[in-house]
Amino acid sequence: MTSPRLYLVTCMIPAGAIKTLYTNVKKLDDKLTVFKEPTDSLVNSWYQYQVHELAFTRPQMGVYYPEPHSNAVYIKDDFTTGKAGDIVVLKKNDCNNVHAIKTTDYLIGSAYSAKFTLAEAGGEVTGDEKGGVAGVKPLAIGKVNELSPGIYKICYATKASQGESQNDFKMLAKTIEILPTPATMPKISVPRSVILGQDIVVSWASNIDLQTRLSQTNSWLGLFKKGDCSADTENRHECYKAFQFITAHQNTGTVIFSQTDYKISGEYEIRYFVGDTRNGQGKVCRGQKGVPSETYVHCVLEAAATSETITVLGSDINDTEELKLRPGLEAVFGSGNRGRYHRTKLS
């Protein structure tokens, strides 16, 4: 197997020394490491706004060894090709002038990303792969999830080079593809109205039949007052009245919310959250859009679909509108002998 690295050392002969005498050759301590492009584990095709991680952790170069008489671990030799602190820019067409990119450039998010540095991978469970990776924070700094669809060159500079000149950046062989957001989405069917005390029966489908996509583990439906906490704030979609997980790996299904969930009359809606979002159960952490020179990361729930309005009619007969406006509702009875009927005219 070919080694993923090549070490070059510098040897010198002091002035005035005999050049043919090998003992006069001195090797300098510093060495140059030439490594393969760190893209063996890189996922290079993503939907717009949904880039989760760019991993520059392979090929691996060394081996982790346990430190004697200790539970700690130390690295014997350089372990990966990509390292924490390496600098990356994504740019359409070429890598020209990426060293001069500033956070205030107006083309960031359209023609190229901002510069972002890789963080150390792993650290969550034993055996995690180590190396340089761009997760939530680096991707937010680079405005990567604001990039328009297209093919982007990967412009890569090592931490040691500091990315200060054009020559510090190399254009890697692999590219990053940003695809338009897919048209597939879940579908929710709900009754237009129910009488206070009735169950709200919700039918869901994992997609709108444009392609096959089964429901994901930890997907759920939330019952909300219509319009509540839907604004793009840190508390978005957190004010649900009740929620239920849906059956995983299915095309369709049904859930039921009872009066104990909605409690009072009014207007409600159901929101669908998919389980396989970047941070799980409908939650996504990303940099805030439209902030040109600063980086703010916030984690919010993102609804994949929202139902039509469900009107829960009050128990008082006088609170019920004209019955002809409620398809399928033919009669309502209040206290005593009072009642209201909807008679369909026969043609």
C-alpha positions as CSV (number, residue, x, y, z in Angstrom):
1,M,0.0,0.0,0.0
2,T,1.4,3.4,-0.9
3,S,2.0,5.7,2.0
4,P,-0.2,8.7,2.2
5,R,2.7,11.0,3.1
6,L,6.2,11.8,2.1
7,Y,8.8,13.4,4.4
8,L,11.5,15.7,2.9
9,V,14.4,16.8,5.1
10,T,17.0,19.5,4.5
11,C,20.7,18.6,4.7
12,M,23.5,21.1,4.7
13,I,27.3,21.2,4.6
14,P,28.9,24.1,6.6
15,A,31.0,26.5,4.5
16,G,34.6,25.4,4.3
17,A,33.9,21.8,5.2
18,I,35.0,19.0,2.9
19,K,32.0,18.2,0.7
20,T,33.0,14.6,0.0
21,L,33.1,13.7,3.7
22,Y,29.7,12.4,4.8
23,T,30.3,13.2,8.4
24,N,30.2,16.9,7.5
25,V,26.5,16.6,6.3
26,K,24.1,17.8,8.9
27,K,20.3,17.2,8.8
28,L,18.2,20.1,10.0
29,D,15.5,19.4,12.6
30,D,12.6,20.8,10.6
31,K,11.1,18.6,7.9
32,L,8.6,19.0,5.2
33,T,5.6,16.7,5.1
34,V,4.0,16.2,1.7
35,F,0.6,14.4,2.0
36,K,-2.2,13.2,-0.2
37,E,-5.3,15.3,-0.6
38,P,-7.4,14.7,2.6
39,T,-10.7,14.0,0.8
40,D,-11.2,10.2,1.2
41,S,-14.0,10.7,3.7
42,L,-15.5,13.9,2.2
43,V,-19.2,13.9,1.3
44,N,-19.2,16.2,-1.6
45,S,-22.8,16.5,-2.7
46,W,-25.3,18.4,-0.5
47,Y,-28.7,20.1,-0.9
48,Q,-28.7,23.9,-0.4
49,Y,-29.0,25.0,3.2
50,Q,-28.4,21.4,4.4
51,V,-24.6,21.0,4.4
52,H,-24.0,19.1,7.7
53,E,-20.3,18.5,7.7
54,L,-17.1,18.6,5.6
55,A,-14.7,16.0,6.8
56,F,-11.0,16.2,5.8
57,T,-9.9,13.2,8.0
58,R,-8.6,10.6,5.5
59,P,-6.4,9.1,4.4
60,Q,-5.1,8.3,7.9
61,M,-1.3,8.6,8.4
62,G,-0.5,7.3,11.9
63,V,-1.9,5.1,14.7
64,Y,-3.2,6.0,18.1
65,Y,-1.3,4.2,20.9
66,P,-2.3,3.9,24.5
67,E,0.0,5.6,26.9
68,P,1.6,3.0,29.3
69,H,0.0,2.8,32.7
70,S,-2.7,5.3,31.8
71,N,-6.2,5.5,30.4
72,A,-5.1,8.5,28.3
73,V,-4.2,8.3,24.7
74,Y,-1.4,10.0,22.8
75,I,-0.5,10.3,19.2
76,K,2.6,8.7,17.9
77,D,3.3,10.7,14.7
78,D,1.0,12.8,12.6
79,F,-2.3,10.9,12.5
80,T,-4.3,12.4,9.6
81,T,-3.7,14.5,6.5
82,G,-6.3,17.2,7.2
83,K,-5.7,18.9,10.6
84,A,-7.5,21.3,12.9
85,G,-6.5,24.8,11.9
86,D,-6.2,24.1,8.2
87,I,-8.0,26.8,6.1
88,V,-10.7,26.1,3.5
89,V,-12.5,28.3,0.9
90,L,-15.2,27.0,-1.5
91,K,-15.2,29.0,-4.7
92,K,-16.8,28.6,-8.1
93,N,-14.6,28.0,-11.2
94,D,-11.1,28.5,-9.6
95,C,-9.1,29.4,-6.5
96,N,-7.8,32.7,-7.7
97,N,-7.3,35.4,-5.0
98,V,-9.0,33.4,-2.3
99,H,-6.2,34.5,0.1
100,A,-7.6,38.1,-0.2
101,I,-11.2,37.2,0.8
102,K,-12.5,39.3,3.6
103,T,-15.6,38.8,5.7
104,T,-17.2,42.0,4.3
105,D,-17.0,40.8,0.7
106,Y,-20.5,41.1,-0.8
107,L,-20.0,38.0,-3.0
108,I,-19.7,35.7,0.0
109,G,-22.6,33.3,-0.1
110,S,-23.0,33.5,-3.9
111,A,-19.7,33.1,-5.7
112,Y,-17.6,31.8,-2.8
113,S,-17.6,31.1,0.9
114,A,-15.7,33.0,3.5
115,K,-12.5,31.5,4.9
116,F,-13.1,28.9,7.6
117,T,-10.7,26.8,9.6
118,L,-11.2,23.2,10.4
119,A,-11.8,22.0,14.0
120,E,-10.7,18.7,15.6
121,A,-13.0,15.8,14.7
122,G,-14.3,13.3,17.2
123,G,-14.2,13.6,20.9
124,E,-17.7,12.3,21.6
125,V,-17.2,8.5,21.9
126,T,-14.2,6.2,22.1
127,G,-12.8,5.4,18.7
128,D,-14.0,8.6,17.0
129,E,-12.1,9.4,13.8
130,K,-9.6,12.3,14.4
131,G,-8.5,15.0,12.0
132,G,-9.8,18.3,10.5
133,V,-13.5,18.7,10.1
134,A,-15.9,21.6,9.4
135,G,-19.0,21.2,11.6
136,V,-21.6,23.7,12.7
137,K,-19.3,26.6,13.7
138,P,-16.8,26.5,10.8
139,L,-19.7,26.1,8.3
140,A,-21.4,29.1,9.9
141,I,-18.2,31.2,9.7
142,G,-17.8,30.3,6.1
143,K,-21.4,31.1,5.2
144,V,-21.5,27.7,3.5
145,N,-25.2,27.1,4.0
146,E,-25.9,30.4,2.3
147,L,-24.1,29.4,-1.0
148,S,-26.2,29.2,-4.1
149,P,-26.5,25.9,-6.1
150,G,-23.5,25.1,-8.2
151,I,-20.1,23.3,-8.3
152,Y,-17.5,24.7,-6.0
153,K,-13.7,24.2,-6.0
154,I,-12.1,23.3,-2.7
155,C,-9.3,25.8,-2.0
156,Y,-7.1,24.3,0.8
157,A,-4.3,25.8,2.9
158,T,-2.5,24.2,5.8
159,K,-2.4,25.8,9.2
160,A,1.3,26.2,9.0
161,S,1.0,28.3,5.8
162,Q,-1.6,30.6,7.4
163,G,-3.3,31.1,4.1
164,E,-1.8,34.6,3.6
165,S,-0.8,34.3,-0.1
166,Q,-2.2,32.7,-3.2
167,N,0.6,30.1,-3.2
168,D,-0.6,28.9,0.2
169,F,-3.8,27.5,-1.3
170,K,-4.1,24.4,-3.4
171,M,-7.2,23.6,-5.5
172,L,-8.1,20.0,-4.6
173,A,-9.2,17.4,-7.2
174,K,-12.6,16.9,-5.6
175,T,-15.3,19.5,-5.8
176,I,-18.4,20.3,-3.6
177,E,-21.8,20.2,-5.3
178,I,-24.6,22.3,-3.9
179,L,-28.0,21.1,-5.3
180,P,-31.3,23.0,-5.3
181,T,-33.6,22.2,-2.4
182,P,-35.6,19.1,-3.3
183,A,-39.3,19.5,-4.0
184,T,-40.2,16.5,-1.8
185,M,-41.9,17.2,1.5
186,P,-44.3,15.5,3.9
187,K,-48.1,16.0,3.6
188,I,-50.6,16.4,6.4
189,S,-54.4,15.9,6.1
190,V,-56.6,17.2,8.9
191,P,-60.3,17.9,9.5
192,R,-61.3,21.5,8.8
193,S,-63.4,21.6,12.0
194,V,-64.3,19.5,15.0
195,I,-66.7,20.1,17.9
196,L,-65.0,20.7,21.3
197,G,-64.5,17.3,22.9
198,Q,-63.9,15.4,19.6
199,D,-60.6,13.9,18.7
200,I,-58.5,15.5,16.0
201,V,-57.5,12.7,13.6
202,V,-54.4,13.5,11.6
203,S,-53.3,11.6,8.5
204,W,-49.7,12.0,7.3
205,A,-47.6,11.0,4.4
206,S,-43.8,11.0,4.4
207,N,-43.7,12.7,0.9
208,I,-45.8,14.1,-1.8
209,D,-45.1,11.3,-4.2
210,L,-42.4,13.0,-6.2
211,Q,-40.0,10.3,-5.0
212,T,-39.8,7.5,-2.4
213,R,-39.0,8.6,1.0
214,L,-40.1,6.7,4.1
215,S,-40.7,8.4,7.4
216,Q,-37.5,8.8,9.5
217,T,-36.9,7.6,13.0
218,N,-37.8,10.3,15.6
219,S,-40.0,12.2,13.2
220,W,-43.0,13.8,15.0
221,L,-46.2,15.8,14.7
222,G,-46.9,18.8,16.9
223,L,-50.2,20.4,17.7
224,F,-50.1,24.2,17.8
225,K,-52.4,27.2,18.2
226,K,-52.6,28.6,14.7
227,G,-49.5,30.8,14.0
228,D,-48.0,30.6,17.4
229,C,-44.2,30.7,17.7
230,S,-43.7,30.4,13.9
231,A,-41.5,33.5,13.6
232,D,-37.8,32.9,12.9
233,T,-36.6,33.3,16.5
234,E,-34.7,31.0,18.9
235,N,-38.0,29.7,20.3
236,R,-39.6,28.9,16.9
237,H,-41.9,25.9,17.1
238,E,-41.3,25.3,20.8
239,C,-44.8,26.2,22.0
240,Y,-46.6,23.0,20.9
241,K,-49.7,22.0,22.9
242,A,-48.9,18.3,22.4
243,F,-46.8,16.1,20.2
244,Q,-46.6,12.5,19.0
245,F,-43.9,10.6,17.3
246,I,-44.9,8.9,14.1
247,T,-44.1,5.3,13.0
248,A,-40.7,5.1,11.4
249,H,-40.0,3.6,7.9
250,Q,-43.6,4.0,6.7
251,N,-45.2,5.9,3.8
252,T,-48.3,6.9,5.6
253,G,-50.0,6.8,9.0
254,T,-52.4,8.3,11.4
255,V,-52.2,10.0,14.8
256,I,-55.0,11.2,17.1
257,F,-55.0,14.3,19.4
258,S,-57.7,14.4,22.0
259,Q,-59.4,17.2,23.9
260,T,-56.9,16.8,26.7
261,D,-54.3,18.0,24.2
262,Y,-56.1,21.1,22.8
263,K,-58.4,21.8,25.8
264,I,-60.3,24.8,24.5
265,S,-62.0,25.9,21.3
266,G,-60.1,28.0,18.7
267,E,-57.9,27.6,15.6
268,Y,-55.1,25.0,15.6
269,E,-52.6,23.5,13.1
270,I,-50.3,20.5,12.9
271,R,-46.6,20.8,12.1
272,Y,-44.5,17.9,10.8
273,F,-40.8,17.6,11.9
274,V,-38.5,15.1,10.3
275,G,-36.2,13.0,12.5
276,D,-33.1,13.1,10.4
277,T,-32.3,16.8,10.4
278,R,-28.7,17.8,11.0
279,N,-29.2,18.0,14.8
280,G,-32.1,15.5,15.1
281,Q,-35.9,15.6,15.6
282,G,-36.4,18.6,13.4
283,K,-33.7,20.8,15.0
284,V,-31.1,22.5,12.9
285,C,-28.1,24.5,14.1
286,R,-26.7,27.0,11.6
287,G,-25.4,30.5,11.2
288,Q,-28.0,33.3,11.0
289,K,-28.5,34.5,7.4
290,G,-28.0,38.0,6.3
291,V,-25.3,38.8,8.8
292,P,-22.4,39.8,6.5
293,S,-19.3,40.1,8.8
294,E,-20.2,38.4,12.0
295,T,-21.2,34.9,12.9
296,Y,-24.1,33.9,15.1
297,V,-25.1,30.3,15.4
298,H,-28.6,29.4,16.6
299,C,-30.4,26.1,16.9
300,V,-34.1,26.0,16.1
301,L,-36.8,23.6,15.1
302,E,-37.6,23.6,11.4
303,A,-41.1,22.4,10.3
304,A,-41.1,20.3,7.1
305,A,-44.8,20.9,6.6
306,T,-47.7,22.7,8.2
307,S,-51.4,21.6,7.9
308,E,-54.4,23.7,7.1
309,T,-56.3,25.4,9.9
310,I,-58.3,23.2,12.2
311,T,-61.2,25.0,13.8
312,V,-62.4,23.6,17.2
313,L,-65.9,24.8,17.6
314,G,-67.2,25.8,21.1
315,S,-69.7,23.7,23.0
316,D,-72.1,26.7,23.0
317,I,-74.5,26.4,20.0
318,N,-74.3,30.2,19.5
319,D,-70.6,29.9,18.9
320,T,-71.1,27.7,15.9
321,E,-71.2,29.5,12.5
322,E,-73.6,28.7,9.7
323,L,-73.5,24.9,9.3
324,K,-73.3,25.1,5.5
325,L,-69.8,26.6,6.0
326,R,-68.7,23.3,7.7
327,P,-68.8,20.5,5.1
328,G,-70.2,17.3,6.7
329,L,-71.7,19.0,9.7
330,E,-75.5,18.6,9.5
331,A,-76.8,19.3,13.1
332,V,-75.6,20.8,16.4
333,F,-77.6,20.4,19.6
334,G,-77.1,22.7,22.6
335,S,-78.6,22.7,26.1
336,G,-82.3,21.9,26.5
337,N,-84.1,21.2,23.2
338,R,-82.3,23.8,21.1
339,G,-80.7,22.6,17.9
340,R,-79.6,23.9,14.5
341,Y,-79.8,21.9,11.2
342,H,-78.2,22.2,7.8
343,R,-80.7,21.1,5.1
344,T,-79.3,20.4,1.7
345,K,-81.6,21.7,-1.1
346,L,-82.5,18.9,-3.6
347,S,-82.2,19.8,-7.2
